[in-house]
């Protein structure tokens, strides 16, 4: 089993539980050079808010998308957009990534931005 298969295996249990609860969830994906966050509806069919380091507004603040500073900017931005859409409570889906480094920084920034999870 390679790293990607291991990560997806870890993610499967979390996503099954979120689907069962029908909870609005904040999903995070990270690559070597970028980090992405989406708030997805309880049924899993609709993206309610999204933010990433690919966006020009984020690029202006942090030219490098693969570090903790960029993750903090994306965390605050996703919290702001989710609250604008009327969402205050989400379930955190780390997509099998360890809750460490950039994923942890994004989660803490989203909590500071007003999201509860």
C-alpha positions in Angstrom: 0.0 0.0 0.0 1.4 3.4 -1.0 1.0 6.7 0.8 -2.0 7.8 -1.2 -3.9 4.5 -0.6 -3.1 4.7 3.1 -4.5 8.3 3.3 -7.6 7.4 1.4 -8.2 4.4 3.7 -7.9 6.6 6.8 -10.3 9.1 5.1 -13.0 6.5 4.4 -14.1 6.0 8.0 -14.4 9.7 8.6 -16.4 10.3 5.4 -18.7 7.4 6.1 -19.5 8.9 9.5 -20.1 12.3 8.1 -22.4 10.9 5.4 -24.4 9.0 8.1 -24.8 12.2 10.3 -25.6 14.3 7.3 -23.4 17.1 8.8 -22.1 20.1 6.9 -18.3 19.5 6.7 -15.2 21.4 6.1 -12.9 19.3 3.9 -9.2 20.0 3.5 -6.9 18.9 0.8 -3.2 19.6 0.7 -0.6 19.1 -2.0 3.1 20.0 -1.9 2.5 23.5 -3.3 -1.1 24.4 -2.3 -3.9 23.9 0.2 -7.6 23.8 -0.5 -10.6 24.0 1.8 -14.3 23.5 1.0 -17.5 23.6 3.0 -19.8 20.9 1.7 -23.5 20.4 2.4 -24.8 17.6 4.5 -26.0 15.6 1.6 -22.5 15.9 0.0 -23.8 17.2 -3.3 -23.1 20.9 -3.0 -20.1 23.1 -2.2 -21.3 26.0 -0.1 -18.0 27.8 0.2 -14.4 27.3 -1.0 -11.0 28.9 -0.6 -7.5 27.9 -1.7 -4.0 29.2 -2.2 -4.6 29.2 -6.0 -6.8 32.3 -5.8 -5.2 35.6 -6.9 -6.3 37.4 -3.6 -4.5 34.7 -1.5 -1.5 34.7 -3.9 -1.1 38.5 -3.3 -0.8 37.9 0.5 1.4 34.8 0.4 3.3 34.0 -2.8 4.2 30.5 -1.5 1.1 28.3 -1.1 2.7 25.4 0.6 3.5 26.7 4.0 1.7 27.4 7.4 1.3 31.1 6.7 -0.7 30.3 3.5 -2.8 27.7 5.4 -3.7 30.3 8.0 -4.8 32.8 5.3 -7.0 30.1 3.7 -8.4 29.1 7.1 -9.5 32.7 7.9 -10.9 33.1 4.3 -13.0 29.9 4.5 -14.4 30.8 7.9 -15.4 34.2 6.5 -17.1 32.8 3.5 -18.9 30.1 5.4 -20.2 32.6 7.9 -21.4 34.7 5.0 -23.3 31.7 3.7 -24.9 31.3 7.1 -22.9 28.4 8.4 -21.4 28.5 11.9 -21.0 24.8 12.8 -19.2 22.3 10.7 -17.6 18.9 11.0 -13.9 18.8 10.2 -12.8 16.4 7.5 -9.0 16.2 7.3 -9.2 13.7 4.4 -6.9 11.2 6.0 -4.1 13.8 6.5 -2.5 13.9 9.9 -3.8 16.8 12.2 -0.4 18.4 12.1 1.4 21.2 10.3 -0.6 23.0 7.6 -3.8 21.1 8.3 -3.7 22.0 12.0 -2.9 25.6 11.2 -5.8 25.9 8.8 -8.2 24.4 11.4 -7.0 26.8 14.1 -7.4 29.8 11.8 -10.9 28.7 10.9 -11.8 28.4 14.5 -10.4 31.9 15.1 -12.5 33.1 12.2 -15.7 31.9 14.0 -16.4 28.4 12.8 -17.2 25.8 15.4 -16.1 22.2 15.2 
